[in-house]
């Protein structure tokens, strides 16, 4: 299910594309803390999805393929 990780990376890139022009206008400490936290979270999301793409970690449980131990033949 690599396409889910790719879609999440594209969505994170889109959010960064939207937020990037606004970040330099942060003037107060509250705004700087918010954008710093937002960028840190974005890096975590991007890193986790790259780790999934490179198969360094297992994908989330909902995206793992389920293999049934028994196979049934229906004729």
N, CA, C and O atoms as a printed pandas DataFrame, in Angstrom:
     atom_number atom_name residue_name chain_id  residue_number  x_coord  y_coord  z_coord
0              1         N          UNK        A               1    0.824   -1.182    0.000
1              2        CA          UNK        A               1    0.000    0.000    0.000
2              3         C          UNK        A               1    0.877    1.257    0.000
3              4         O          UNK        A               1    0.671    2.176    0.793
4              5         N          UNK        A               2    1.830    1.273   -0.883
5              6        CA          UNK        A               2    2.748    2.399   -0.958
6              7         C          UNK        A               2    2.046    3.665   -1.420
7              8         O          UNK        A               2    2.505    4.769   -1.126
8              9         N          UNK        A               3    0.947    3.521   -2.134
9             10        CA          UNK        A               3    0.291    4.713   -2.668
10            11         C          UNK        A               3   -0.283    5.594   -1.559
11            12         O          UNK        A               3   -0.408    6.804   -1.749
12            13         N          UNK        A               4   -0.633    5.020   -0.408
13            14        CA          UNK        A               4   -1.116    5.840    0.708
14            15         C          UNK        A               4    0.003    6.736    1.235
15            16         O          UNK        A               4   -0.228    7.908    1.535
16            17         N          UNK        A               5    1.206    6.194    1.346
17            18        CA          UNK        A               5    2.333    7.000    1.816
18            19         C          UNK        A               5    2.647    8.105    0.811
19            20         O          UNK        A               5    2.957    9.230    1.205
20            21         N          UNK        A               6    2.570    7.797   -0.465
21            22        CA          UNK        A               6    2.817    8.803   -1.497
22            23         C          UNK        A               6    1.752    9.893   -1.435
23            24         O          UNK        A               6    2.065   11.078   -1.556
24            25         N          UNK        A               7    0.502    9.496   -1.248
25            26        CA          UNK        A               7   -0.572   10.491   -1.138
26            27         C          UNK        A               7   -0.396   11.381    0.084
27            28         O          UNK        A               7   -0.647   12.584    0.012
28            29         N          UNK        A               8    0.032   10.808    1.201
29            30        CA          UNK        A               8    0.263   11.618    2.400
30            31         C          UNK        A               8    1.425   12.584    2.193
31            32         O          UNK        A               8    1.383   13.715    2.677
32            33         N          UNK        A               9    2.467   12.147    1.475
33            34        CA          UNK        A               9    3.576   13.055    1.178
34            35         C          UNK        A               9    3.129   14.192    0.263
35            36         O          UNK        A               9    3.536   15.339    0.448
36            37         N          UNK        A              10    2.305   13.877   -0.711
37            38        CA          UNK        A              10    1.791   14.924   -1.591
38            39         C          UNK        A              10    0.914   15.909   -0.824
39            40         O          UNK        A              10    0.982   17.115   -1.063
40            41         N          UNK        A              11    0.097   15.409    0.090
41            42        CA          UNK        A              11   -0.746   16.291    0.900
42            43         C          UNK        A              11    0.100   17.176    1.812
43            44         O          UNK        A              11   -0.195   18.361    1.973
44            45         N          UNK        A              12    1.147   16.613    2.408
45            46        CA          UNK        A              12    2.037   17.408    3.247
46            47         C          UNK        A              12    2.745   18.473    2.408
47            48         O          UNK        A              12    2.917   19.605    2.859
48            49         N          UNK        A              13    3.151   18.118    1.202
49            50        CA          UNK        A              13    3.767   19.100    0.314
50            51         C          UNK        A              13    2.809   20.201   -0.069
51            52         O          UNK        A              13    3.206   21.362   -0.165
52            53         N          UNK        A              14    1.556   19.860   -0.289
53            54        CA          UNK        A              14    0.536   20.862   -0.602
54            55         C          UNK        A              14    0.332   21.813    0.571
55            56         O          UNK        A              14    0.246   23.026    0.380
56            57         N          UNK        A              15    0.254   21.266    1.789
57            58        CA          UNK        A              15    0.105   22.120    2.966
58            59         C          UNK        A              15    1.305   23.053    3.132
59            60         O          UNK        A              15    1.141   24.220    3.488
60            61         N          UNK        A              16    2.495   22.546    2.878
61            62        CA          UNK        A              16    3.676   23.393    2.964
62            63         C          UNK        A              16    3.635   24.472    1.886
63            64         O          UNK        A              16    4.028   25.611    2.137
64            65         N          UNK        A              17    3.170   24.130    0.706
65            66        CA          UNK        A              17    3.043   25.092   -0.381
66            67         C          UNK        A              17    2.087   26.233   -0.007
67            68         O          UNK        A              17    2.332   27.394   -0.334
68            69         N          UNK        A              18    1.009   25.886    0.674
69            70        CA          UNK        A              18    0.030   26.896    1.103
70            71         C          UNK        A              18    0.589   27.734    2.257
71            72         O          UNK        A              18    0.367   28.944    2.294
72            73         N          UNK        A              19    1.306   27.115    3.195
73            74        CA          UNK        A              19    1.745   27.821    4.396
74            75         C          UNK        A              19    3.026   28.617    4.194
75            76         O          UNK        A              19    3.261   29.585    4.917
76            77         N          UNK        A              20    3.856   28.239    3.238
77            78        CA          UNK        A              20    5.173   28.857    3.107
78            79         C          UNK        A              20    5.129   30.377    2.951
79            80         O          UNK        A              20    5.937   31.054    3.587
80            81         N          UNK        A              21    4.240   30.950    2.147
81            82        CA          UNK        A              21    4.228   32.418    2.030
82            83         C          UNK        A              21    3.796   33.135    3.305
83            84         O          UNK        A              21    4.117   34.311    3.479
84            85         N          UNK        A              22    3.082   32.466    4.191
85            86        CA          UNK        A              22    2.560   33.096    5.402
86            87         C          UNK        A              22    3.586   33.065    6.538
87            88         O          UNK        A              22    3.570   33.936    7.408
88            89         N          UNK        A              23    4.463   32.083    6.536
89            90        CA          UNK        A              23    5.404   31.897    7.647
90            91         C          UNK        A              23    6.306   33.116    7.871
91            92         O          UNK        A              23    6.510   33.479    9.030
92            93         N          UNK        A              24    6.851   33.761    6.860
93            94        CA          UNK        A              24    7.737   34.913    7.128
94            95         C          UNK        A              24    7.044   36.105    7.790
95            96         O          UNK        A              24    7.715   36.968    8.355
96            97         N          UNK        A              25    5.726   36.166    7.727
97            98        CA          UNK        A              25    5.007   37.284    8.329
98            99         C          UNK        A              25    4.726   37.077    9.813
99           100         O          UNK        A              25    4.063   37.913   10.428
100          101         N          UNK        A              26    5.205   36.001   10.398
101          102        CA          UNK        A              26    5.008   35.754   11.828
102          103         C          UNK        A              26    5.851   36.754   12.616
103          104         O          UNK        A              26    7.067   36.828   12.437
104          105         N          UNK        A              27    5.203   37.517   13.481
105          106        CA          UNK        A              27    5.918   38.555   14.214
106          107         C          UNK        A              27    5.940   38.318   15.720
107          108         O          UNK        A              27    6.938   38.627   16.373
108          109         N          UNK        A              28    4.880   37.786   16.276
109          110        CA          UNK        A              28    4.841   37.596   17.730
110          111         C          UNK        A              28    5.435   36.243   18.097
111          112         O          UNK        A              28    5.594   35.364   17.250
112          113         N          UNK        A              29    5.755   36.100   19.359
113          114        CA          UNK        A              29    6.309   34.834   19.838
114          115         C          UNK        A              29    5.314   33.698   19.666
115          116         O          UNK        A              29    5.702   32.573   19.350
116          117         N          UNK        A              30    4.047   33.983   19.869
117          118        CA          UNK        A              30    3.021   32.952   19.714
118          119         C          UNK        A              30    2.988   32.439   18.278
119          120         O          UNK        A              30    2.889   31.234   18.046
120          121         N          UNK        A              31    3.070   33.351   17.325
121          122        CA          UNK        A              31    3.075   32.936   15.923
122          123         C          UNK        A              31    4.330   32.135   15.589
123          124         O          UNK        A              31    4.260   31.141   14.866
124          125         N          UNK        A              32    5.474   32.564   16.111
125          126        CA          UNK        A              32    6.715   31.845   15.842
126          127         C          UNK        A              32    6.689   30.439   16.440
127          128         O          UNK        A              32    7.159   29.485   15.820
128          129         N          UNK        A              33    6.138   30.319   17.642
129          130        CA          UNK        A              33    6.026   28.995   18.268
130          131         C          UNK        A              33    5.066   28.114   17.476
131          132         O          UNK        A              33    5.329   26.929   17.274
132          133         N          UNK        A              34    3.962   28.690   17.033
133          134        CA          UNK        A              34    3.002   27.919   16.248
134          135         C          UNK        A              34    3.649   27.403   14.962
135          136         O          UNK        A              34    3.568   26.210   14.667
136          137         N          UNK        A              35    4.288   28.287   14.198
137          138        CA          UNK        A              35    4.869   27.848   12.926
138          139         C          UNK        A              35    6.051   26.921   13.133
139          140         O          UNK        A              35    6.279   26.022   12.323
140          141         N          UNK        A              36    6.809   27.123   14.208
141          142        CA          UNK        A              36    7.891   26.185   14.518
142          143         C          UNK        A              36    7.357   24.802   14.835
143          144         O          UNK        A              36    7.899   23.802   14.363
144          145         N          UNK        A              37    6.301   24.737   15.629
145          146        CA          UNK        A              37    5.667   23.443   15.934
146          147         C          UNK        A              37    5.054   22.809   14.705
147          148         O          UNK        A              37    5.122   21.594   14.517
148          149         N          UNK        A              38    4.457   23.640   13.871
149          150        CA          UNK        A              38    3.842   23.130   12.646
150          151         C          UNK        A              38    4.891   22.533   11.716
151          152         O          UNK        A              38    4.685   21.460   11.148
152          153         N          UNK        A              39    6.012   23.224   11.561
153          154        CA          UNK        A              39    7.089   22.706   10.711
154          155         C          UNK        A              39    7.719   21.447   11.295
155          156         O          UNK        A              39    8.087   20.538   10.550
156          157         N          UNK        A              40    7.847   21.382   12.629
157          158        CA          UNK        A              40    8.377   20.175   13.266
158          159         C          UNK        A              40    7.438   18.987   13.025
159          160         O          UNK        A              40    7.890   17.885   12.712
160          161         N          UNK        A              41    6.142   19.217   13.170
161          162        CA          UNK        A              41    5.172   18.155   12.911
162          163         C          UNK        A              41    5.206   17.725   11.443
163          164         O          UNK        A              41    5.100   16.538   11.136
164          165         N          UNK        A              42    5.353   18.691   10.544
165          166        CA          UNK        A              42    5.454   18.374    9.123
166          167         C          UNK        A              42    6.666   17.497    8.850
167          168         O          UNK        A              42    6.579   16.547    8.071
168          169         N          UNK        A              43    7.797   17.804    9.481
169          170        CA          UNK        A              43    8.992   16.978    9.299
170          171         C          UNK        A              43    8.784   15.559    9.830
171          172         O          UNK        A              43    9.271   14.596    9.238
172          173         N          UNK        A              44    8.067   15.430   10.936
173          174        CA          UNK        A              44    7.762   14.096   11.459
174          175         C          UNK        A              44    6.885   13.305   10.486
175          176         O          UNK        A              44    7.121   12.120   10.252
176          177         N          UNK        A              45    5.888   13.961    9.930
177          178        CA          UNK        A              45    4.996   13.293    8.980
178          179         C          UNK        A              45    5.762   12.870    7.730
179          180         O          UNK        A              45    5.608   11.745    7.255
180          181         N          UNK        A              46    6.581   13.766    7.201
181          182        CA          UNK        A              46    7.346   13.453    5.997
182          183         C          UNK        A              46    8.345   12.330    6.280
183          184         O          UNK        A              46    8.488   11.412    5.472
184          185         N          UNK        A              47    9.028   12.397    7.409
185          186        CA          UNK        A              47    9.992   11.353    7.757
186          187         C          UNK        A              47    9.345    9.990    7.938
187          188         O          UNK        A              47    9.884    8.981    7.484
188          189         N          UNK        A              48    8.202    9.955    8.595
189          190        CA          UNK        A              48    7.512    8.683    8.803
190          191         C          UNK        A              48    7.041    8.087    7.485
191          192         O          UNK        A              48    7.110    6.873    7.293
192          193         N          UNK        A              49    6.563    8.927    6.579
193          194        CA          UNK        A              49    6.093    8.404    5.304
194          195         C          UNK        A              49    7.246    7.968    4.405
195          196         O          UNK        A              49    7.108    7.003    3.653
196          197         N          UNK        A              50    8.380    8.666    4.473
197          198        CA          UNK        A              50    9.547    8.202    3.736
198          199         C          UNK        A              50   10.051    6.887    4.302
199          200         O          UNK        A              50   10.487    6.020    3.545
200          201         N          UNK        A              51   10.001    6.721    5.621
201          202        CA          UNK        A              51   10.406    5.460    6.234
202          203         C          UNK        A              51    9.492    4.325    5.773
203          204         O          UNK        A              51    9.958    3.208    5.550
204          205         N          UNK        A              52    8.207    4.601    5.630
205          206        CA          UNK        A              52    7.286    3.592    5.126
206          207         C          UNK        A              52    7.576    3.275    3.663
207          208         O          UNK        A              52    7.554    2.111    3.264
208          209         N          UNK        A              53    7.846    4.300    2.867
209          210        CA          UNK        A              53    8.151    4.076    1.449
210          211         C          UNK        A              53    9.425    3.270    1.267
211          212         O          UNK        A              53    9.495    2.400    0.400
212          213         N          UNK        A              54   10.429    3.557    2.081
213          214        CA          UNK        A              54   11.702    2.839    1.974
214          215         C          UNK        A              54   11.681    1.514    2.719
215          216         O          UNK        A              54   12.700    0.828    2.795
216          217         N          UNK        A              55   10.543    1.154    3.263
217          218        CA          UNK        A              55   10.308   -0.093    3.989
218          219         C          UNK        A              55   11.253   -0.246    5.174
219          220         O          UNK        A              55   11.719   -1.344    5.476
220          221         N          UNK        A              56   11.526    0.864    5.835
221          222        CA          UNK        A              56   12.329    0.830    7.056
222          223         C          UNK        A              56   11.452    0.481    8.252
223          224         O          UNK        A              56   11.938   -0.046    9.253
224          225         N          UNK        A              57   10.162    0.776    8.145
225          226        CA          UNK        A              57    9.196    0.431    9.184
226          227         C          UNK        A              57    8.027   -0.285    8.522
227          228         O          UNK        A              57    7.858   -0.249    7.303
228          229         N          UNK        A              58    7.238   -0.926    9.344
229          230        CA          UNK        A              58    6.033   -1.558    8.815
230          231         C          UNK        A              58    4.964   -0.506    8.617
231          232         O          UNK        A              58    4.896    0.456    9.381
232          233         N          UNK        A              59    4.126   -0.671    7.603
233          234        CA          UNK        A              59    3.046    0.305    7.410
234          235         C          UNK        A              59    2.050    0.243    8.568
235          236         O          UNK        A              59    2.037   -0.733    9.319
236          237         N          UNK        A              60    1.221    1.267    8.719
237          238        CA          UNK        A              60    0.203    1.228    9.778
238          239         C          UNK        A              60   -0.687   -0.003    9.648
239          240         O          UNK        A              60   -0.830   -0.567    8.563
240          241         N          UNK        A              61   -1.276   -0.407   10.752
241          242        CA          UNK        A              61   -2.055   -1.645   10.796
242          243         C          UNK        A              61   -3.179   -1.634    9.775
243          244         O          UNK        A              61   -3.463   -2.661    9.159
244          245         N          UNK        A              62   -3.820   -0.492    9.587
245          246        CA          UNK        A              62   -4.948   -0.426    8.650
246          247         C          UNK        A              62   -4.499   -0.628    7.205
247          248         O          UNK        A              62   -5.312   -0.981    6.350
248          249         N          UNK        A              63   -3.209   -0.408    6.920
249          250        CA          UNK        A              63   -2.730   -0.525    5.551
250          251         C          UNK        A              63   -2.011   -1.839    5.283
251          252         O          UNK        A              63   -1.608   -2.102    4.150
252          253         N          UNK        A              64   -1.847   -2.653    6.295
253          254        CA          UNK        A              64   -1.179   -3.934    6.083
254          255         C          UNK        A              64   -2.146   -4.893    5.420
255          256         O          UNK        A              64   -3.331   -4.948    5.751
256          257         N          UNK        A              65   -1.612   -5.641    4.483
257          258        CA          UNK        A              65   -2.457   -6.608    3.795
258          259         C          UNK        A              65   -2.700   -7.796    4.705
259          260         O          UNK        A              65   -1.798   -8.274    5.395
260          261         N          UNK        A              66   -3.931   -8.258    4.690
261          262        CA          UNK        A              66   -4.310   -9.368    5.554
262          263         C          UNK        A              66   -4.230  -10.660    4.759
263          264         O          UNK        A              66   -4.843  -10.805    3.701
264          265         N          UNK        A              67   -3.465  -11.581    5.293
265          266        CA          UNK        A              67   -3.334  -12.882    4.651
266          267         C          UNK        A              67   -4.046  -13.920    5.503
267          268         O          UNK        A              67   -3.761  -14.065    6.691
268          269         N          UNK        A              68   -4.961  -14.629    4.894
269          270        CA          UNK        A              68   -5.692  -15.668    5.606
270          271         C          UNK        A              68   -4.877  -16.939    5.546
271          272         O          UNK        A              68   -4.389  -17.322    4.483
272          273         N          UNK        A              69   -4.727  -17.593    6.679
273          274        CA          UNK        A              69   -3.926  -18.810    6.750
274          275         C          UNK        A              69   -4.501  -19.940    5.941
275          276         O          UNK        A              69   -3.755  -20.747    5.385
276          277         N          UNK        A              70   -5.818  -20.016    5.863
277          278        CA          UNK        A              70   -6.467  -21.077    5.104
278          279         C          UNK        A              70   -6.917  -20.554    3.767
279          280         O          UNK        A              70   -7.441  -19.444    3.661
280          281         N          UNK        A              71   -6.716  -21.341    2.768
281          282        CA          UNK        A              71   -7.245  -20.973    1.455
282          283         C          UNK        A              71   -8.396  -21.918    1.144
283          284         O          UNK        A              71   -8.327  -23.120    1.399
284          285         N          UNK        A              72   -9.420  -21.361    0.606
285          286        CA          UNK        A              72  -10.604  -22.154    0.281
286          287         C          UNK        A              72  -10.777  -22.200   -1.221
287          288         O          UNK        A              72  -10.663  -21.185   -1.908
288          289         N          UNK        A              73  -11.045  -23.360   -1.706
289          290        CA          UNK        A              73  -11.308  -23.511   -3.136
290          291         C          UNK        A              73  -12.799  -23.695   -3.338
291          292         O          UNK        A              73  -13.398  -24.657   -2.858
292          293         N          UNK        A              74  -13.370  -22.772   -4.042
293          294        CA          UNK        A              74  -14.787  -22.877   -4.370
294          295         C          UNK        A              74  -14.892  -23.263   -5.846
295          296         O          UNK        A              74  -14.344  -22.596   -6.723
296          297         N          UNK        A              75  -15.602  -24.348   -6.088
297          298        CA          UNK        A              75  -15.764  -24.792   -7.478
298          299         C          UNK        A              75  -17.131  -24.479   -7.954
299          300         O          UNK        A              75  -17.468  -24.773   -9.100
